[in-house]
C-alpha cells in the first residue's frame, strides 16, 4: 500500500516515448500491491498500470511474470497484458528500477465474496491452470514447504509475542507438513496468491485476474487450497462449506481433480494456511510498534490452520471424497 | 499518502446511484493527500476523484471547500468541480465518512519546477485571488500567526532532538513574527497550500489547481509568500531569484501588489516558513522511529526561514521595492 519510488513527469514521458501509447495525460500512485510501486497512467490512447519493481521482486523473474501474463491473455484469460515497446520488449527502466506497463482492467474486487463469487474464481483458476499448460518457462515456488522452516526461524521465538504458544504450534505443524507434504501431484503454473483483491468483478461477472508476481511452478491443487483459504472463510474464521462447494465444483467442471488430488486437499490447505501465517508473521514482526501501516494479522491464518487440522475428510470442504 | 478508509464496491455503487455519472467500472485508492482518503473512480461516463474526509478535516468546513471549488470553476479557474447529486447536493456519506466526488483533472505535477512553471503558478494564484473576491463564505485561517506558538508548544522542547538549538531559534522568531505580523493588508480567499504537487501541468501549460482543503480567508500577499517558499528555492535551499522574479512578475500582471504588500513580503515569507516548519515538526515528532512512512523534514523550512531573516529589501525576492 505504498509508492516506494516517485517518478517525475519528465522521466515518465521519456519512458512512454518508447511505446506507441499516445501522450501522457496524468498518472497517480495507487495504493495497491505491497511489494512494488504502481501508477495508474492515463494517456490519450488508453489507461495503463505502470509497475516499478522494487527489491523484493527479483529482476531475473520478470520474464516469467510478464511472459506468463502475455501467454494467458493470448489464450483468453482476462489478465493485464504487458504492453510492448516499439522494439517488442516488455521490460524497461525508470527511476533506476526495472519497470513494465500493462493494460488496465476494469472491475472491482469484492470485499465480501458470496458463493457466486467463489464459483467464478474456481472456474477462472481452472481455466488459468489449463491455459498455462504450455507456458515454456518454469519458476520454482520460493514459498513452498521447504521454505517454511527457514521462514519460521527468521521470525524466531518472537512468534510467542503475537500469541503465547504460537511457536510450539508452528513447529509441531511444520513437522507434520514436511513429513506428509504431497509431492507427486499434477504440477504446472499456479497463481499462488489469488486473494479476493486480485480478482476483479463487473456486476456479477468475473472481469479479470491480476498480480501474477507470486506465480510459479507448483502443485495445481495447492493453488486450489490457497483459494479455499482466502475465499471460503467467514470473518469469524469459520469455514463456509457452501462457498467451498461452489469453488470446488466450478473448478472441477473445467479441470477434474484426481482422487489423489482430492485426498491431498486437507494437507495442501494446511500448508497454504502455514505459508500465509508465516509470511504475515515475518511482516508483522518487522514493523515497529505505532507505525502508520499495519500489516495483516497473522493469527487469521493460524485460526484457518486450526480448521484444516480438524478436518477428517475432504468432504468437509464440500467435495466428494 | 494513504488510504485510511476502505470502501466496498457495493457501498460505492450505492453511493454513485445518487449521481448521474453512469455505471462504476473501477476505483483505486490513490497515494495522494495526507489528510483524507482519495479514490480515482472510473465510470462509463467519466473519471472522478472521490474523497472521504477523515477526522483532520472538519465537516463544518466542507461547504466552504466544496463551494469554493464550484465558485472558482464557474469563473474559469481549472480546479476540481464538485459533482452534484440528483438533489443538487455536493456532500454525501460513505463508509461512515463525509464524502464528495469531484471531476478528475488531467495533468502532472512538476518535481523540478523551472522559472516558466513559477510564472504560470504566479499568474494562476492571482487569477484565483480575483475569482474568489465575491465568494460569500469566510473561513478564518486556523494556521496563521496566532496558532504558531500553541503549535510550537505542542511539539515542545523535543524540537531540539531534530536539531540542537532549534527551539530557541523558533521562540525568538515567534517573538518577532507576533510583534511585526502585517495585519491590515488586502484579504480574501487564499489557497494557503499551493505546493508544486497541487499544481498540474500538461506540456508547458498549467492545467489545474487542486487540494483546496487548507483554503481560508487571509492576507492575499501571504499566499504569494507561501508560493515563494515552495516554488522558488533550490534543492540546496538557496533562493532562486530568477524563479522569484518570474512568479512575482506574473502575479502582479494580473493583480497588482500595493507598496504595503511589497514591503510586507519578507515578514510574510518568514511567517510562511514558520508555518510549514512547525506543522512538519509536529508531524515529524509524531511518527515513531522506523515507521514506513517518513514525514517531510522540517529543517527544510528552517533553512528557508534563515534566508528570509537575511533579506534586507523586498528586491532580494526579485520585485521592485
Interface residues (C-beta under 8 A of the other chain):
Chain A: X1 X2 X3 X6 X8 X9 X10 X12 X24 X25 X26 X27 X28 X29 X30 X31 X32 X40 X42 X47 X104 X105 X106 X107 X108 X109 X110 X111 X112 X200 X201 X202 X287 X288 X289 X290 X291 X292 X293
Chain B: X1 X2 X3 X6 X8 X9 X10 X12 X24 X25 X26 X27 X28 X29 X30 X31 X32 X40 X42 X47 X104 X105 X106 X107 X108 X109 X110 X111 X112 X200 X201 X202 X287 X288 X289 X290 X291 X292 X293
